[in-house]
Each structure stands twice: as structure tokens, then as C-alpha cells.
Amino acid sequence: MSRLFVAIVVATAGASLFGQGLYIHAKAMLAQALLERAFAETIATGRAVKPWPWADTWPEARITVKRVGASAIALAGSSGQALAFGPGHVERTADAGERGVAVYAAHRDTHFRFLKDVAIGDEIDVTRHDGKTFRYRADGSSVVRFDQSGIDPFTTGHELVLTTCWPFDAIAHGPMRYVLHATKISPPTPTKPYSPL
């Protein structure tokens, strides 16, 4: 009887964890669809458009790495609530294309899963909410503690950092972060009608 009980408890816990994992991925995919619509409207109207009525954030940029077939809409702010729906533009960091470092963070198992496939030399396009697109080239990566990023907030360059938890395949949260660094290589270009890669 006790073995059957243990088996039922283990099976129930496994099913619950599996269901929770599916829910997280489904929520992430649905959120990106709503964010795409809100981002297109933001560019068209020139005003921040919330992706759903109760949202406390709005689309800030689209990050695209064509070589790996990845694209994600980033939100304003990097609170845990925002990161549940997409990458977040870290507060008090530069806007993409501006002097300084634009930092975007996201979860390793959803929106920034693609970072493990980005190679040094890959081009990263960031389209801002005003429709301007800036191109960066990945030029370095590192694994650091969350409180020792090595990001220089006083840089005089035009830099981009994409960061997520490390290692990519970990199940539990930990103190390590993967940091992908890139440098701007082109002036802004106006946005063309959206095409998913």
C-alpha cells in the first residue's frame, strides 16, 4: 500500500511540474503574439501601446538574430513580472542605438533560449519603439556572477548586452549569468513593414 501511495505522489508531482512547464512556455508564446501586435501599433502611432489592458509595461524593442532564426519583443523594465512575458530592457541603461550600454535580460528557458546558439560575429538587429533599427555585432561573451557583470555603465561606445541565467540547461535558479556583448556597426535604418525573419 505504501509503495502505491509513493508512486501516486511521485506521478502527481511529475505531472504537475510537466504541466507547469507547458504553461510557462504557452504563456511566453501567447505573450509574444500580443506584444508583436502592440509593438506594430506603437511604431505606427508613435505612442506606447500596452499589449493587454492590465499590463504595467509596453513593448520597447524587437531583438532579432537572423542567422539563428530568433526574434523577441522586449518590454520596458526588467521586473520579474515583465520577464514572465518577454525580455526586459534593464532600467537606467541606454536605449538601443544611443551612447552607452543597452542591456536586455530574459529567461534562459523561453525568450533568450536562442543565446546559446549565437556566435561571435553574428549580427543582432534591435528595432526601437520609434521604428529605428540598429545593427550590432556580437564580439564577446562571458559567464559571471549576477553581481559581477563587468558591464561598464560609463562606456562612451554604443554597446549592447543580452543576458540570461547560466547554465542554459539548469533547472534550478543560480547566481551565474551568461552575458553576450555586442558593438554597434551601423547607423539607424527606418523600419520596414514587419516580416518575421
N, C-alpha and C positions, 0 to 999 in steps of 0.2 A: 504494500500500500504506500509506503513512504517513497519508494522509487518512482511510482506512478505520479505521486504528488510533485516530486522534484522535477520529473520530466515535463509535467504540465506547466510548472512555474517557469522553467527554462524556455520552453516553447513559446509561452505567452510573452516573456520578456524579449525574446528574439523577434517575434512578430511585431511587438510594439516598437522596438528600435528600427526595424526594417521600414515600418510604416512612417515613423518619424523622418527617416532619411528620405523617403519618397516625397513626403510633404514639403520638406525643405527645398528639394530640387524643383518640385512643381511650383511652389511659391516663387522661387527665383525666376523660372521661365515665364510665368504669367506676369510678374512684375516688369520684366524687361519688355514685354509686348506693350504694356500700358505706358512704360517710360518712353518707348520709341514714339508712340503717338503724341505724348506730351512734349517730347523734345522737338518733333517736327513742328508742332504748333508754336512752341517757344521761338524757334527760328523764324517762322512765318510772321508772327505778330510782334516780336521784339519784347515780349514780356514773359516773365517766369510763369509757367503753367504747371500746376500740381498734377501728378499722374492720377490721383484719386482724391475725392473731396476732403477726406480727413488727413491727408498727408501733411507732415510738417517739414517737408523738403521738396525739391523740384529738380528736374534734370539740369545738369551743369555742363556736361560734355559727353561726346562719344569717343571712346578709345578703340582704335582699330589696328590690328596687326594682320595684314592681308596674307602674308606668307603662311601663317598657321590657321587662317580662316576664322579669326576671332574678332568679335566686336561686342562692346558692352556700353550701356549708357551709365554714366557716373552721376551721382547725386551730390547736391550741396551738403557738405558736412560729413563727418565720419563717425557719428554715434552708432552704437550697436543696432539701434532701430533702423537707421538708414542702410547699414551694411547688410541687413537681412534682405534687402531688395536690390542691391546693386553696389558697385564700387562707390566709394565716397571720396570727395575732394577734401583733403585734410585742411581743417581750419587754419587760418593765418599763414597759408602757403600761397605762393604766386599763382595767378591764373595761367593756364597753358599759353605759351607764346610770350609771356611777359618776362622781364628780367627777374631772376631768382629761380627757385625750385618749386615746380608744381608737383605736389605729392598726392597720389591716389592710392587708397587702400581697399582691399576686398578680401573675401573669404577664399581660401585655397581650394575648397571643395565645390564652389559654384562659379562665381563670376571671374575669378582670377586663376582658375584651374589651368588656363592656357599658358600661364607664365612659365611653366616647366618646359614648354616647347619653344619658347622664344630664345633665339641665339644671338650672340654678339654680332652686330652688323645688321640685324633686322630693322626695318623701318616701322615706326609707330606713328600713326596719324591721330591727332587729337583735334576734334571739331568742337569749338566752344558754342555756348548758347547764343552767341551773336552771329553764328554762321561761319566764322573764320576757322580755317583748318591749318594746323601747324604740323610739320613733319619733324620727327626726331629719329635718331639712330641709336640703338642700344649699344652702349660702349663699356658696360661693366656690370657685374653682379656680385653680391656678397650675402653671406648668412651671418646675422648679428643678433645680439640680444635686443629685445624690444626697446630698451632704454639706452642703447648704444648704437644708434643707426648710422652714425658717421655722415649724416646729411648736413651740409653746410648751409644754414638758412641765410647767410650773408654773402653768398656767391654773387658775382657780378655777371655770370653767364646766364644762358637761357636753358634750363635743365628740367628734366622730367624724371620722377621716381615712381615706379609702380611697386607696391609692397604687399606681402601676404604672409600668413603664418608658414612656418617650416617645421618639419619636413612636409612635403606635399601630400604624402600618403598617411600621415599620422591621424589617429582617431581622437586622441585627447588634445586639449589645448596645452600649449607650452610657451616658454619665454622667447623662443627663437623666431626670427623673421627673415624672409627672403626679400632682398632689395635689388630691383633691376634699375639701373641708371641709364639715362639716355640724354643726348645733347641735341638741341635744335639744329636742323640742317637746311631749312628753307623758310622763306618769308610766308606770311599767311596767304592762303588762297580762298576765294569765296566758295561757299558751299554749293555743290550741285545737287539736283534732286536726289534724295536718298536712294541708295541701292545697297542691299545687304552684302557687301564684299563684292 
